Amino acid sequence: MESWGLVLDAILVTHHHRDHIGGIDDLQHHYGNQLPVYGPFSQRIPSINIPLKAGDGIDLAGMHFDVIPTPGDALQPPSLFCGDALFAGGCGRRFEGTAEDMWASLERLAALPEETLVYCAHEYTLDNLRFAVAIEPDNRELQQRLLTVEAQRAQGQITLPSFIGLEKRTNPFLRCHLRSIRDVVENHFADTFETPAKVFGALRLMKDTWR
């Protein structure tokens, strides 16, 4: 950061996975243990010194953050810091909780304004979109998005942020309520999935084993 002339004023933590919190203590030590570390009240992350819960708000770097019930925060203009809950073109693995829990969280995110910028925690867009095209090969906007992302990654560019409207149109994990997605999943497993949450759970299993 210092090589870029940047100063770290605060840290915003979305959840407790080690790849998100592993460097906090070192950063705190470097900055004399003076950094405010914002994070979820419900998760035991020792580094957090300003715990937040749903309904809280903070003002930081000239912006206002509102905490919403899933791991994410909405800014003005609307932006979403969603950790691993939602990725560009995909979503996080289901390490904890149920498929119903995760689908409900994604539905909350999908209900945000379509122009909401999506700042997820990992650059997995290319792999996610290749899977998405395998699920929806006739989705023309998805095909074009994949071509764009392939070109961006070939040039070493990042593909983030995304935005909610684009994810709703091209991310299969936000489209599990559609009959076309359900048909693909049911054909794959030779089984019936009666609710979008069950379709989501099965689709996540497909992605976990997809190569």
HELIX and SHEET records of a PDB file:
HELIX    1   1 GLU A    2  TRP A    4  5                                   3    
HELIX    2   2 ARG A   18  ILE A   21  1                                   4    
HELIX    3   3 ILE A   24  HIS A   30  1                                   7    
HELIX    4   4 ALA A   99  ALA A  110  1                                  12    
HELIX    5   5 THR A  125  ILE A  135  1                                  11    
HELIX    6   6 ARG A  140  ALA A  154  1                                  15    
HELIX    7   7 ILE A  164  THR A  170  1                                   7    
HELIX    8   8 PRO A  172  LEU A  174  5                                   3    
HELIX    9   9 ARG A  179  PHE A  189  1                                  11    
HELIX   10  10 PRO A  196  THR A  209  1                                  14    
SHEET    1   A 3 ILE A  11  LEU A  12  0                                        
SHEET    2   A 3 VAL A  37  PRO A  40  1                                        
SHEET    3   A 3 ILE A  50  LEU A  52  1                                        
SHEET    1   B 3 GLY A  57  LEU A  60  0                                        
SHEET    2   B 3 MET A  63  ILE A  68 -1                                        
SHEET    3   B 3 GLY A  72  LEU A  75 -1                                        
SHEET    1   C 3 SER A  79  PHE A  81  0                                        
SHEET    2   C 3 LEU A 117  TYR A 119  1                                        
SHEET    3   C 3 SER A 162  PHE A 163 -1                                        
SHEET    1   D 2 LEU A  86  PHE A  87  0                                        
SHEET    2   D 2 GLY A  90  CYS A  91 -1                                        
END                                                                             
